[in-house]
Amino acid sequence: MQFAEKVKHLNQTQLAERWDVAEATLERWRSDGIGPVFMKIQGRVLYRVEDIEAFESDSLRQSTSSAVGGAA
């Protein structure tokens, strides 16, 4: 089994690195209700990999006005 298959959650630092954004951006998005859903366990913010991948899929666009598959 590959390591990536074992990873179920990413923390804020890991997701910021994956998307090449500042951790502060993720903090702002959480405050504004933007971005993937997250969990907070004992003060730690965690993102499920499946939720990250779903958010990435939902963010695909063919143009600035439409999503992949024609959904707006």
C-alpha positions in Angstrom: 0.0 0.0 0.0 1.3 3.4 -1.0 1.8 6.1 1.7 -0.7 8.4 -0.1 -3.3 5.6 0.2 -2.8 5.5 4.0 -3.1 9.3 4.5 -6.7 10.1 5.5 -6.2 13.7 6.7 -4.0 16.8 6.0 -3.3 19.5 8.5 -3.4 23.2 7.6 0.4 23.3 6.8 0.1 20.3 4.5 -2.9 21.6 2.6 -1.2 25.0 2.3 1.8 23.3 0.7 -0.3 21.2 -1.6 -2.1 24.2 -2.9 0.8 26.6 -2.7 -1.1 29.1 -0.6 -0.4 30.8 2.7 -1.7 29.2 5.9 -3.4 32.5 6.6 -5.4 32.1 3.4 -6.8 28.8 4.6 -7.6 30.5 8.0 -9.4 33.3 6.2 -11.3 30.8 4.0 -12.5 28.9 7.1 -13.7 32.1 8.7 -15.5 33.1 5.5 -16.9 29.6 4.8 -14.8 29.1 1.7 -12.8 26.0 0.8 -13.2 22.4 1.8 -15.0 21.3 5.0 -12.7 20.7 7.9 -12.6 19.1 11.3 -11.4 20.6 14.5 -10.1 18.0 17.0 -8.6 19.1 20.3 -7.8 22.5 18.7 -6.2 21.0 15.6 -7.7 21.7 12.2 -7.7 18.7 9.9 -9.0 18.2 6.3 -10.1 14.8 5.1 -8.3 13.9 1.8 -11.7 12.9 0.3 -13.1 16.4 1.0 -10.0 18.1 -0.4 -10.3 16.0 -3.6 -14.0 16.7 -3.9 -13.4 20.4 -3.5 -10.7 20.3 -6.2 -13.0 18.4 -8.5 -15.8 20.9 -7.9 -13.3 23.8 -8.7 -12.5 22.5 -12.2 -13.4 25.0 -14.9 -13.3 25.0 -18.7 -13.7 28.8 -18.9 -14.1 31.7 -16.5 -17.9 31.4 -16.8 -18.5 27.7 -16.5 -17.5 24.6 -14.6 -16.3 21.4 -16.4 -19.4 19.6 -17.7 -21.3 22.8 -18.3 -22.5 23.4 -14.7 -22.1 27.0 -13.6 
